[in-house]
Amino acid sequence: MAFQACSKNSPMTESGIKYSIVVPVFNAVNMLERLIHDIALFIEPIGKFEIILVDDCSSDGSWALLKQLKAKHSFLKIYRLSNNFGQAATTLCGIDRSAGEVIITIDDDLQYPASEIPHMIRFYHENQYPMVLGIARKKQHSRRYLLATVLVRLLFWLRPSGHLNGRNISSSFRIFSAMLKKAVNHYGQKSGSIHLANHLLSPRFVGRLEVDHQPDSSGKKSGYSFRKRLNHFTDLLMVFNKDPLSWVLWPAILLMIVALTGFAIPFLGIATDWLNHLILYLLPGVGAILLLSIMIVGKYVGHIRIHQLGMPPYLILEAYE
């Protein structure tokens, strides 16, 4: 691959760092020491590395502990954000400040165990993909989380966009060339997410490796409320759809058909109980889809506004490098 020849075979960065491991942190005080120990244990024999931890405005003492750990480990870079910007923006912050030739992102709860990092690195180099996604063999999440994932995959399967076709869905555990930072940096204010780099890649440039996925042992409450999950879903539509307003078109057409049918039935003399009931059942569903479409339009306008104002996707309050 031409891409491969100009990235992985190029000289290492001036810092000499081969691997940058980026971890978004939120209320993970009980996991941080184990997290850093495990990552360092498995990455140190492979090459020179740095671990970048970005605190997304935690409220449980994570930042105080990070500063203590920074004093013990020279390979750590730590950043504290001024507000809770969400996992995508927090991860982007770490990616922006990475110095490695290869970047790895992983969650702070170790549901993707650090022992899988060497497998990801080996697969990445052997197959020469610009990006490899770690896909869980069996996700150890709540039923509600799994249901939401299934619905998102179904939606992108029904309406493919980029490589998100219901199969190659993104993962928070991934490894990719630092070359892809250019795509993120160029469009960062628009998307605030590495997902955009995923979208710019053809499916044949995105590798997939099945990895273990363990139950969450952090004991922390999920930072994703229903509202945040809904916002994240609409953000995905913004990033992965070149024409997000097209999502409004089909619900609007369906609503018009249902409404016209309801008005036409009395005049055509074909009114039946089952048809009336069908329309009554359809209306709430169509209404819900229409409300979601309105939300998408609102998000679309909001993204345009943020881009015009030049607002960054995150703001760093403190940094220790």
Rosetta silent file (secondary structure, phi, psi, omega in degrees, C-alpha in Angstrom):
SEQUENCE: MAFQACSKNSPMTESGIKYSIVVPVFNAVNMLERLIHDIALFIEPIGKFEIILVDDCSSDGSWALLKQLKAKHSFLKIYRLSNNFGQAATTLCGIDRSAGEVIITIDDDLQYPASEIPHMIRFYHENQYPMVLGIARKKQHSRRYLLATVLVRLLFWLRPSGHLNGRNISSSFRIFSAMLKKAVNHYGQKSGSIHLANHLLSPRFVGRLEVDHQPDSSGKKSGYSFRKRLNHFTDLLMVFNKDPLSWVLWPAILLMIVALTGFAIPFLGIATDWLNHLILYLLPGVGAILLLSIMIVGKYVGHIRIHQLGMPPYLILEAYE
SCORE:     score description
SCORE:     0.000 S_00000001
   1 L     0.000  136.815  177.829    0.000    0.000    0.000 S_00000001
   2 H   -62.503  -38.524  179.843    1.286    3.475   -0.823 S_00000001
   3 H   -59.287  -43.378 -177.327   -0.117    4.710    2.473 S_00000001
   4 H   -63.124  -41.192 -175.168    1.847    2.046    4.307 S_00000001
   5 H   -64.990  -29.327 -176.505    5.093    2.865    2.615 S_00000001
   6 L   -98.463    2.464 -178.433    4.986    6.489    3.691 S_00000001
   7 L  -119.197  -65.275 -172.465    3.872    5.939    7.286 S_00000001
   8 L   -75.290  -25.313  179.909    5.047    2.833    9.089 S_00000001
   9 L   -91.368    1.988  179.639    8.363    2.564    7.319 S_00000001
  10 L   -78.463  162.139  179.581    9.190    6.193    7.930 S_00000001
  11 L   -62.763  153.848  178.868   11.685    7.219   10.627 S_00000001
  12 L   -66.996  163.181 -177.931   10.403    7.474   14.159 S_00000001
  13 L   -65.085  166.495 -178.143    9.390   10.846   15.516 S_00000001
  14 L   -58.062  -31.462 -179.511   11.968   13.233   16.995 S_00000001
  15 L   -73.483  -16.130 -177.979   10.976   12.092   20.482 S_00000001
  16 L    79.890    4.403 -177.895   11.794    8.496   19.536 S_00000001
  17 L   -80.054  127.817  179.719    8.406    7.381   20.820 S_00000001
  18 L   -89.558  -43.190 -174.148    6.969    4.482   18.866 S_00000001
  19 E  -125.380  131.554  172.766    3.596    4.030   20.599 S_00000001
  20 E  -112.347  120.894  178.464    1.215    6.541   22.171 S_00000001
  21 E  -104.360  116.556 -175.360   -1.539    4.996   24.291 S_00000001
  22 E  -103.618  127.379 -178.380   -4.428    7.423   24.752 S_00000001
  23 E  -128.981  114.285  171.433   -6.899    6.882   27.602 S_00000001
  24 E   -75.653  132.458 -174.620   -9.936    9.119   28.263 S_00000001
  25 E  -117.618  131.473  173.689  -10.526    9.208   32.021 S_00000001
  26 L  -147.412  114.061  178.946  -13.780    9.923   33.832 S_00000001
  27 L    47.976   54.924 -176.984  -14.338    9.094   37.527 S_00000001
  28 L  -120.529   32.107 -174.605  -11.876    6.193   37.371 S_00000001
  29 L   -57.868  -31.392 -178.434   -9.929    6.761   40.583 S_00000001
  30 L   -77.673  -11.290 -173.949  -10.273    3.080   41.545 S_00000001
  31 L  -111.357  -15.059 -166.741   -8.812    1.890   38.241 S_00000001
  32 H   -62.594  -45.629 -178.187   -5.967    4.282   37.446 S_00000001
  33 H   -64.042  -44.010  178.212   -3.042    2.543   39.167 S_00000001
  34 H   -65.810  -39.977  179.842   -3.977   -0.850   37.759 S_00000001
  35 H   -58.131  -51.477 -178.410   -4.658    0.704   34.359 S_00000001
  36 H   -65.365  -42.434  179.255   -1.210    2.314   34.119 S_00000001
  37 H   -60.088  -47.446 -176.172    0.541   -0.769   35.509 S_00000001
  38 H   -66.719  -43.415 -179.468   -1.151   -3.141   33.056 S_00000001
  39 H   -63.131  -47.336 -179.281   -0.594   -0.962   29.990 S_00000001
  40 H   -62.474  -37.855 -178.710    3.083   -0.386   30.824 S_00000001
  41 H   -59.973  -41.586 -174.401    3.572   -4.090   31.555 S_00000001
  42 H   -91.639  -20.593 -177.107    2.437   -5.182   28.102 S_00000001
  43 H   -95.897  -26.682 -174.729    3.739   -2.286   25.981 S_00000001
  44 L   -59.330  -40.869 -179.937    7.227   -1.800   27.481 S_00000001
  45 L   -69.441  -12.973 -172.895    8.810   -4.914   25.887 S_00000001
  46 L   -90.899  -36.724 -177.950    7.563   -3.861   22.443 S_00000001
  47 L   173.954  170.695  179.104    8.972   -0.352   22.054 S_00000001
  48 L   -64.021  137.799 -171.199    9.379    3.131   23.505 S_00000001
  49 E  -144.093  167.676  169.316    5.989    4.452   24.573 S_00000001
  50 E  -138.925  148.995  175.316    4.001    7.141   26.310 S_00000001
  51 E  -115.536  122.944 -177.544    0.667    6.898   28.077 S_00000001
  52 E  -110.324  117.824  179.750   -1.606    9.920   27.710 S_00000001
  53 E  -114.391  125.073 -178.206   -4.452   10.224   30.193 S_00000001
  54 E  -115.572  115.668 -178.235   -7.038   12.963   29.715 S_00000001
  55 E   -85.672  118.018 -176.764   -9.338   13.664   32.653 S_00000001
  56 L   -88.560   56.734  176.915  -12.792   14.673   31.425 S_00000001
  57 L    60.092   52.184  178.385  -13.585   16.845   34.475 S_00000001
  58 L   -66.783  156.455 -178.642  -13.872   13.944   36.945 S_00000001
  59 L  -119.491   11.596 -173.096  -15.413   14.570   40.364 S_00000001
  60 L  -115.282   15.094 -179.746  -13.976   11.599   42.312 S_00000001
  61 L    92.100    9.238 -179.786  -10.332   12.541   42.871 S_00000001
  62 H   -60.631  -40.402 -176.197   -9.029   11.089   39.609 S_00000001
  63 H   -67.299  -41.318  178.715   -7.039   14.216   38.803 S_00000001
  64 H   -61.222  -40.978  178.671   -5.291   14.337   42.190 S_00000001
  65 H   -68.796  -38.047  178.235   -4.261   10.711   41.780 S_00000001
  66 H   -59.731  -39.818  179.296   -3.099   11.322   38.210 S_00000001
  67 H   -65.923  -37.338  176.612   -0.738   14.033   39.442 S_00000001
  68 H   -65.081  -43.395 -179.334    0.707   11.632   42.028 S_00000001
  69 H   -68.391  -33.477  177.377    1.196    8.950   39.405 S_00000001
  70 H   -61.851  -37.164  179.828    2.792   11.449   37.023 S_00000001
  71 H   -66.380  -22.228 -178.742    5.465   12.153   39.638 S_00000001
  72 H   -93.604  -26.794 -171.723    6.323    8.430   39.657 S_00000001
  73 L  -125.722  116.069 -177.926    6.238    7.679   35.941 S_00000001
  74 L   -72.755  -18.461 -178.065    8.076    9.774   33.356 S_00000001
  75 L   -81.859    0.766 -178.877    6.204    8.110   30.476 S_00000001
  76 E   -90.731  140.926  164.703    2.909    9.701   31.558 S_00000001
  77 E  -121.836  131.341 -178.838    1.303   12.793   30.061 S_00000001
  78 E  -128.643  142.683 -178.782   -1.790   14.020   31.883 S_00000001
  79 E  -137.139  143.227  177.209   -4.366   16.651   30.955 S_00000001
  80 E  -118.874  124.309 -179.435   -7.402   18.006   32.760 S_00000001
  81 E   -86.641  154.744 -173.750  -10.303   19.396   30.752 S_00000001
  82 L   -78.509  -13.474 -178.466  -12.294   22.421   31.870 S_00000001
  83 L  -155.693  174.584  176.943  -15.669   20.694   31.485 S_00000001
  84 L   -85.657   97.584 -175.161  -17.222   17.326   30.709 S_00000001
  85 L   -92.104  -10.092 -179.742  -16.806   17.254   26.926 S_00000001
  86 L    98.296  162.214 -173.562  -17.517   13.550   26.434 S_00000001
  87 H   -62.941  -40.534 -176.513  -15.410   10.561   25.470 S_00000001
  88 H   -62.574  -48.563 -179.409  -14.929   11.478   21.801 S_00000001
  89 H   -68.202  -36.208  178.898  -13.540   14.960   22.504 S_00000001
  90 H   -64.464  -43.108  177.194  -11.463   13.694   25.439 S_00000001
  91 H   -64.205  -40.965  178.715   -9.890   11.022   23.251 S_00000001
  92 H   -59.911  -38.782  177.976   -9.270   13.597   20.529 S_00000001
  93 H   -58.417  -46.374  179.380   -7.388   15.757   23.041 S_00000001
  94 H   -65.261  -39.606  179.223   -5.026   12.888   23.803 S_00000001
  95 H   -63.656  -42.707 -179.855   -4.556   12.078   20.124 S_00000001
  96 H   -59.238  -32.180 -175.776   -3.733   15.717   19.344 S_00000001
  97 L  -101.920   12.854  178.558   -0.970   15.684   21.963 S_00000001
  98 L   -79.837  147.965 -179.639    0.493   12.308   21.099 S_00000001
  99 L  -116.383   -0.328 -175.755    4.095   12.084   19.884 S_00000001
 100 L   -80.100  160.083  176.228    4.157    8.437   18.834 S_00000001
 101 L   -74.874  -28.093  179.639    4.392    7.005   15.346 S_00000001
 102 E  -128.512  137.687 -176.604    1.480    4.693   16.174 S_00000001
 103 E  -115.503  136.238  176.719   -1.514    5.609   18.345 S_00000001
 104 E  -123.731  132.574  175.215   -3.607    3.238   20.462 S_00000001
 105 E  -115.300  140.243 -179.252   -6.845    4.255   22.202 S_00000001
 106 L  -151.543  150.623 -178.063   -8.379    2.236   25.027 S_00000001
 107 L   -75.807  163.363 -177.482  -11.026    2.853   27.708 S_00000001
 108 L   -83.488   -8.022 -176.239  -10.219    3.516   31.371 S_00000001
 109 L   -93.602   -2.287  178.793  -12.303    0.606   32.730 S_00000001
 110 L    58.606   25.270  171.409  -10.089   -2.140   31.215 S_00000001
 111 L   -65.222  -34.604  164.371  -13.075   -3.963   29.775 S_00000001
 112 L   -89.949  105.656 -173.628  -10.746   -4.253   26.825 S_00000001
 113 L   -66.965  147.586 -179.723   -7.805   -5.755   28.780 S_00000001
 114 H   -63.568  -21.760  178.737   -4.332   -4.326   28.288 S_00000001
 115 H   -64.303  -16.043  178.334   -3.100   -7.846   27.516 S_00000001
 116 H   -83.451  -11.753 -177.516   -4.775   -7.473   24.108 S_00000001
 117 H   -60.562  -47.229  177.910   -2.527   -4.537   23.137 S_00000001
 118 H   -59.639  -35.360  178.153    0.381   -6.718   21.905 S_00000001
 119 H   -65.124  -41.596  178.565   -2.070   -8.733   19.783 S_00000001
 120 H   -63.061  -43.596 -179.134   -3.426   -5.531   18.253 S_00000001
 121 H   -63.623  -44.056 -179.583    0.108   -4.267   17.521 S_00000001
 122 H   -63.023  -45.158  179.899    1.153   -7.551   15.922 S_00000001
 123 H   -63.912  -39.711 -179.899   -1.972   -7.697   13.754 S_00000001
 124 H   -60.491  -47.328 -177.634   -1.540   -4.048   12.765 S_00000001
 125 H   -74.898  -40.549 -176.911    2.045   -4.521   11.554 S_00000001
 126 H   -65.991  -35.128 -175.590    1.591   -7.929    9.951 S_00000001
 127 H   -99.671   -8.990  174.684   -1.420   -6.849    7.870 S_00000001
 128 L    56.612   45.050  172.755   -0.270   -3.280    7.221 S_00000001
 129 L   -87.218  143.667  170.699   -3.623   -1.622    7.856 S_00000001
 130 L   -64.988  -29.044  179.133   -3.690    2.154    8.516 S_00000001
 131 E  -145.846  141.260  175.084   -6.225    1.380   11.258 S_00000001
 132 E  -128.139  132.078  177.717   -7.294   -1.726   13.175 S_00000001
 133 E  -100.708  133.414  173.222  -10.412   -1.923   15.338 S_00000001
 134 E   -86.497  111.053 -176.527  -10.535   -4.232   18.346 S_00000001
 135 E  -104.274  125.053 -177.198  -13.950   -5.914   18.132 S_00000001
 136 E   -64.857  133.026  174.944  -15.213   -7.712   21.238 S_00000001
 137 L   -61.660  -43.283  176.577  -15.888  -11.430   20.772 S_00000001
 138 L  -149.085  113.225 -175.970  -18.746  -11.053   23.229 S_00000001
 139 L   -71.798  132.826  179.297  -19.537   -7.706   24.773 S_00000001
 140 L  -100.389   64.351  179.989  -19.981   -7.722   28.534 S_00000001
 141 L  -116.200  172.053  175.956  -22.384   -4.787   28.701 S_00000001
 142 L   -68.003  159.723  179.894  -25.853   -4.269   30.097 S_00000001
 143 H   -61.924  -36.015  179.792  -28.815   -5.353   27.986 S_00000001
 144 H   -63.927  -41.359  178.399  -29.820   -1.721   27.502 S_00000001
 145 H   -65.466  -43.988 -178.906  -26.366   -0.868   26.127 S_00000001
 146 H   -64.595  -37.561  178.201  -26.366   -3.890   23.834 S_00000001
 147 H   -63.285  -43.292  178.892  -29.860   -3.030   22.574 S_00000001
 148 H   -62.105  -40.122  178.833  -28.738    0.504   21.712 S_00000001
 149 H   -63.323  -43.108  179.595  -25.705   -0.914   19.857 S_00000001
 150 H   -61.943  -42.260 -179.107  -27.894   -3.302   17.872 S_00000001
 151 H   -64.777  -40.369  178.638  -30.252   -0.479   16.902 S_00000001
 152 H   -65.113  -43.253  179.592  -27.385    1.734   15.725 S_00000001
 153 H   -64.219  -39.849  178.927  -25.899   -1.089   13.662 S_00000001
 154 H   -62.124  -42.245 -178.466  -29.308   -1.854   12.169 S_00000001
 155 H   -62.185  -45.242 -179.720  -29.766    1.785   11.206 S_00000001
 156 H   -74.009  -20.543  173.653  -26.406    1.978    9.449 S_00000001
 157 H   -73.574  -39.892  178.332  -27.085   -1.375    7.775 S_00000001
 158 H   -68.292  -34.491 -179.860  -30.368   -0.045    6.396 S_00000001
 159 L  -131.811   82.707 -175.558  -28.670    3.154    5.285 S_00000001
 160 L   -57.885  144.549  176.550  -24.946    2.468    4.767 S_00000001
 161 E  -148.529  115.964 -176.016  -22.568    5.360    5.255 S_00000001
 162 L    62.473 -141.208  179.305  -18.831    4.947    4.812 S_00000001
 163 L   -90.287    2.218  176.977  -17.600    1.698    6.315 S_00000001
 164 E   -82.302   78.989 -175.477  -20.321    1.806    8.983 S_00000001
 165 L  -109.791   23.703 -178.457  -22.480   -0.745    7.236 S_00000001
 166 L    94.725  -13.730 -179.448  -23.724   -2.636   10.281 S_00000001
 167 L  -116.476  -53.708 -176.937  -20.563   -4.746   10.457 S_00000001
 168 L   -86.672   49.526 -178.704  -17.512   -2.518   10.515 S_00000001
 169 L   -72.595  153.009 -174.362  -18.799   -0.277   13.278 S_00000001
 170 L   -67.298  164.134  179.381  -16.227    1.752   15.178 S_00000001
 171 L  -139.199  147.517  177.472  -14.597    0.700   18.448 S_00000001
 172 L   -76.866  -13.618  175.974  -13.030    2.669   21.291 S_00000001
 173 L  -102.793  107.729 -174.364  -10.159    0.128   21.261 S_00000001
 174 E  -152.632  161.108  176.311   -8.159    0.806   18.121 S_00000001
 175 E  -134.588  136.000 -176.919   -4.672    1.253   16.745 S_00000001
 176 E  -155.076  161.670  179.357   -3.810    3.523   13.838 S_00000001
 177 E   -71.251  143.778  177.325   -1.018    5.414   12.139 S_00000001
 178 H   -62.887  -15.419  176.071   -0.257    8.923   13.357 S_00000001
 179 H   -57.961  -30.780 -177.478   -0.737    9.953    9.717 S_00000001
 180 H   -72.118  -12.558  176.354   -4.490    9.882   10.383 S_00000001
 181 H   -60.499  -29.903 -178.339   -4.094   12.720   12.879 S_00000001
 182 H   -61.996  -39.744  178.570   -3.961   15.074    9.903 S_00000001
 183 H   -65.005  -42.176 -179.152   -7.535   14.202    8.981 S_00000001
 184 H   -68.324  -42.792 -178.980   -8.705   14.752   12.538 S_00000001
 185 H   -64.245  -35.097 -177.357   -6.776   18.001   12.966 S_00000001
 186 H   -70.967  -37.392 -176.178   -8.150   19.397    9.722 S_00000001
 187 H  -109.790   10.438 -171.361  -11.774   18.664   10.564 S_00000001
 188 H   -53.331  -41.845 -177.224  -11.498   18.635   14.350 S_00000001
 189 H   -68.944  -21.085 -178.672  -13.760   21.614   14.980 S_00000001
 190 H   -82.643  -42.200 -174.039  -16.450   20.047   12.836 S_00000001
 191 H  -112.925  -32.226 -177.451  -16.563   16.572   14.354 S_00000001
 192 L    61.544   33.634 -173.702  -14.392   16.556   17.459 S_00000001
 193 L  -157.623  145.132  173.455  -13.781   12.855   16.913 S_00000001
 194 L   -68.582  -14.609  179.826  -11.360   10.324   15.442 S_00000001
 195 H   -55.822  -29.172 -178.747  -14.486    8.766   13.913 S_00000001
 196 H   -64.041  -39.557  177.345  -14.050   11.122   10.978 S_00000001
 197 H   -62.629  -37.911  175.479  -10.744    9.465   10.076 S_00000001
 198 H   -56.847  -44.788 -174.498  -12.577    6.129   10.164 S_00000001
 199 H   -67.383  -31.946 -178.035  -15.114    7.488    7.712 S_00000001
 200 H   -75.991  -13.193 -179.390  -12.471    8.750    5.301 S_00000001
 201 L   -91.577  138.892  171.400  -10.951    5.279    5.028 S_00000001
 202 L   -65.333  149.462  178.152  -12.205    2.652    2.607 S_00000001
 203 H   -53.240  -30.643 -177.936  -13.392   -0.542    4.369 S_00000001
 204 H   -73.991  -10.097  176.145  -10.414   -2.418    2.913 S_00000001
 205 H   -99.425    1.370 -179.722   -8.062   -0.138    4.878 S_00000001
 206 E  -112.282  109.301  179.589   -9.792   -0.816    8.208 S_00000001
 207 E   -84.522  158.747  179.425   -8.760   -4.080    9.861 S_00000001
 208 E  -132.450  130.671  177.844  -10.775   -5.932   12.477 S_00000001
 209 E  -129.992  125.660  177.488   -9.399   -8.144   15.217 S_00000001
 210 E   -73.539  132.114 -177.940  -11.557  -10.018   17.699 S_00000001
 211 E  -133.261  164.548  177.124  -10.445   -9.366   21.279 S_00000001
 212 L   -70.065  152.028  175.569  -11.567  -10.261   24.773 S_00000001
 213 L  -139.528  119.648 -172.631  -14.069   -8.034   26.525 S_00000001
 214 L  -103.934  158.034  175.702  -14.444   -8.338   30.286 S_00000001
 215 L   -60.729  149.069 -179.872  -17.217   -7.273   32.695 S_00000001
 216 L   -69.848  117.616  179.837  -16.813   -3.776   34.117 S_00000001
 217 L  -109.150    8.765 -176.829  -15.016   -4.075   37.462 S_00000001
 218 L   -73.499  -26.020 -179.999  -14.451   -0.359   38.012 S_00000001
 219 L    77.739    2.178 -178.271  -17.607    0.035   40.096 S_00000001
 220 L   -89.758  152.280  177.068  -18.273    3.454   38.637 S_00000001
 221 L   -76.298  138.808 -179.850  -21.614    4.589   37.322 S_00000001
 222 L   -58.894  138.171  178.237  -21.764    4.984   33.577 S_00000001
 223 L   -83.401    3.097 -177.137  -21.322    8.572   32.418 S_00000001
 224 L  -103.636   99.475  172.342  -23.755    7.956   29.563 S_00000001
 225 L   -78.224  173.491  178.445  -27.295    8.967   30.417 S_00000001
 226 H   -59.701  -39.932 -178.950  -30.135    8.443   27.937 S_00000001
 227 H   -65.134  -41.686  179.522  -29.765   12.058   26.807 S_00000001
 228 H   -66.863  -38.232  178.286  -26.007   11.678   26.248 S_00000001
 229 H   -65.073  -39.261  179.136  -26.510    8.461   24.294 S_00000001
 230 H   -66.163  -41.719  177.687  -29.111   10.182   22.124 S_00000001
 231 H   -63.828  -39.593  178.963  -26.779   13.118   21.555 S_00000001
 232 H   -64.105  -39.248  179.397  -23.948   10.730   20.689 S_00000001
 233 H   -62.934  -45.780  179.586  -26.211    8.943   18.216 S_00000001
 234 H   -68.237  -31.351  174.860  -27.137   12.174   16.441 S_00000001
 235 H   -63.145  -39.872  177.287  -23.451   13.186   16.430 S_00000001
 236 H   -59.414  -40.750  179.473  -22.683    9.947   14.586 S_00000001
 237 H   -63.889  -35.235  178.493  -25.257   10.889   11.977 S_00000001
 238 H   -66.492  -42.854 -174.357  -23.548   14.248   11.536 S_00000001
 239 H   -74.498  -40.598 -169.828  -20.099   12.718   11.081 S_00000001
 240 H   -99.725    8.638  179.783  -20.996    9.739    8.917 S_00000001
 241 L  -128.026  121.405 -179.518  -23.604   11.252    6.638 S_00000001
 242 L   -69.501  -23.084 -179.207  -22.690   13.688    3.905 S_00000001
 243 L  -133.022   73.313 -175.114  -26.309   14.844    3.712 S_00000001
 244 L   -61.521  -24.981  179.436  -27.821   14.576    7.236 S_00000001
 245 L   -68.078  -16.711  178.368  -30.915   16.515    6.188 S_00000001
 246 H   -66.557  -20.805  177.791  -31.837   13.563    3.985 S_00000001
 247 H   -66.746  -22.582 -179.376  -32.791   11.742    7.187 S_00000001
 248 H   -80.161  -28.651 -172.626  -35.696   14.164    7.495 S_00000001
 249 H   -61.020  -52.537 -174.872  -37.019   13.510    3.997 S_00000001
 250 H   -67.652  -42.576  173.678  -38.250    9.934    4.380 S_00000001
 251 H   -59.281  -37.952  179.292  -39.982   10.400    7.769 S_00000001
 252 H   -65.458  -41.619  177.685  -41.707   13.469    6.343 S_00000001
 253 H   -63.404  -43.920  179.940  -42.868   11.497    3.286 S_00000001
 254 H   -62.687  -42.171  178.404  -44.111    8.656    5.482 S_00000001
 255 H   -62.249  -41.271  178.877  -45.981   11.083    7.736 S_00000001
 256 H   -64.173  -40.209  178.852  -47.632   12.680    4.703 S_00000001
 257 H   -62.918  -46.044  179.728  -48.711    9.279    3.355 S_00000001
 258 H   -62.744  -43.519 -179.226  -50.245    8.263    6.675 S_00000001
 259 H   -65.278  -44.757  179.955  -51.994   11.624    7.045 S_00000001
 260 H   -64.818  -37.431  177.363  -53.340   11.617    3.482 S_00000001
 261 H   -63.453  -41.762  178.981  -54.550    8.044    3.887 S_00000001
 262 H   -63.223  -38.125  178.550  -56.372    8.998    7.066 S_00000001
 263 H   -74.358  -32.687 -174.097  -58.087   11.919    5.323 S_00000001
 264 H   -79.154  -26.488 -174.757  -58.877    9.921    2.176 S_00000001
 265 H   -54.604  -50.276 -178.392  -60.476    6.898    3.857 S_00000001
 266 H   -61.426  -33.376 -177.589  -63.885    8.520    4.642 S_00000001
 267 H   -78.129  -29.000 -178.841  -64.201    9.879    1.097 S_00000001
 268 H   -85.221  -12.027  178.453  -63.269    6.617   -0.604 S_00000001
 269 L    68.400   26.442 -179.471  -65.724    4.583    1.436 S_00000001
 270 L  -114.604   20.842 -177.408  -63.160    1.872    2.239 S_00000001
 271 L   -64.809  129.472  175.009  -62.908    2.505    5.930 S_00000001
 272 L  -133.768  157.625 -178.308  -62.391   -0.631    7.944 S_00000001
 273 H   -61.661  -42.701 -176.681  -61.592   -1.143   11.609 S_00000001
 274 H   -66.171  -33.473  179.281  -58.237   -2.805   10.925 S_00000001
 275 H   -71.204  -40.471  176.809  -57.145    0.032    8.639 S_00000001
 276 H   -61.953  -43.385  179.610  -58.138    2.664   11.175 S_00000001
 277 H   -64.968  -38.289  179.005  -56.254    0.795   13.885 S_00000001
 278 H   -60.951  -43.270  179.501  -53.197    0.463   11.660 S_00000001
 279 H   -64.463  -41.371  179.179  -53.095    4.209   11.109 S_00000001
 280 H   -63.028  -35.714  178.789  -53.483    4.852   14.836 S_00000001
 281 H   -74.316  -32.078 -178.463  -50.564    2.534   15.540 S_00000001
 282 H   -73.234  -35.496 -173.453  -48.408    4.095   12.848 S_00000001
 283 H   -57.341  -47.338  179.085  -48.886    7.691   13.928 S_00000001
 284 H   -60.765  -40.557  179.563  -46.911    7.512   17.232 S_00000001
 285 H   -64.498  -44.030  178.626  -44.018    5.760   15.488 S_00000001
 286 H   -64.695  -39.093  178.146  -43.953    8.225   12.644 S_00000001
 287 H   -62.213  -40.930  178.981  -44.170   11.076   15.131 S_00000001
 288 H   -64.203  -42.042  178.484  -41.179    9.711   17.058 S_00000001
 289 H   -63.692  -39.155  179.568  -39.155    9.425   13.852 S_00000001
 290 H   -65.410  -40.100  177.716  -40.130   12.971   12.918 S_00000001
 291 H   -63.103  -40.658  177.282  -39.012   14.268   16.329 S_00000001
 292 H   -63.053  -38.438  178.957  -35.669   12.494   15.884 S_00000001
 293 H   -64.451  -40.169  177.039  -35.355   14.096   12.457 S_00000001
 294 H   -62.688  -39.665  177.747  -35.983   17.525   13.956 S_00000001
 295 H   -62.704  -39.730  178.663  -33.262   16.814   16.512 S_00000001
 296 H   -62.697  -42.610  177.791  -30.890   15.882   13.681 S_00000001
 297 H   -61.638  -43.213  178.344  -31.641   19.162   11.928 S_00000001
 298 H   -60.380  -43.323  177.707  -31.011   21.009   15.188 S_00000001
 299 H   -62.759  -41.088 -179.146  -27.699   19.213   15.633 S_00000001
 300 H   -60.886  -47.107  178.118  -26.773   19.982   12.046 S_00000001
 301 H   -63.472  -40.160  179.149  -27.416   23.699   12.540 S_00000001
 302 H   -62.464  -41.738  177.832  -25.536   23.564   15.850 S_00000001
 303 H   -62.974  -40.288  178.094  -22.479   21.982   14.219 S_00000001
 304 H   -63.250  -42.829 -179.557  -22.493   24.680   11.548 S_00000001
 305 H   -63.736  -44.570  179.173  -22.735   27.367   14.214 S_00000001
 306 H   -61.882  -40.992  179.453  -19.894   25.889   16.271 S_00000001
 307 H   -64.204  -39.952  179.818  -17.731   25.674   13.168 S_00000001
 308 H   -65.998  -38.136 -178.985  -18.454   29.324   12.311 S_00000001
 309 H   -76.681  -15.153 -178.988  -17.571   30.471   15.834 S_00000001
 310 L    72.792   26.924 -179.151  -14.336   28.466   15.772 S_00000001
 311 L   -73.762  131.117  178.700  -15.125   26.786   19.091 S_00000001
 312 L   -74.184  156.605  179.651  -12.686   23.963   19.959 S_00000001
 313 L   -75.000   -8.981  178.050  -14.101   20.531   20.860 S_00000001
 314 L  -157.839  165.267  177.010  -12.321   20.707   24.239 S_00000001
 315 L  -138.393  124.384 -177.891  -10.426   23.112   26.523 S_00000001
 316 E   -85.593  128.662  179.304   -7.439   22.070   28.632 S_00000001
 317 E   -92.747  -43.207  178.079   -7.369   23.440   32.178 S_00000001
 318 E  -138.944  151.159  178.809   -4.127   21.827   33.425 S_00000001
 319 E  -148.890  138.053  173.778   -1.374   19.835   31.761 S_00000001
 320 E  -132.375  114.761 -174.745    1.714   17.946   32.915 S_00000001
 321 L  -115.854    0.000    0.000    3.932   16.520   30.195 S_00000001
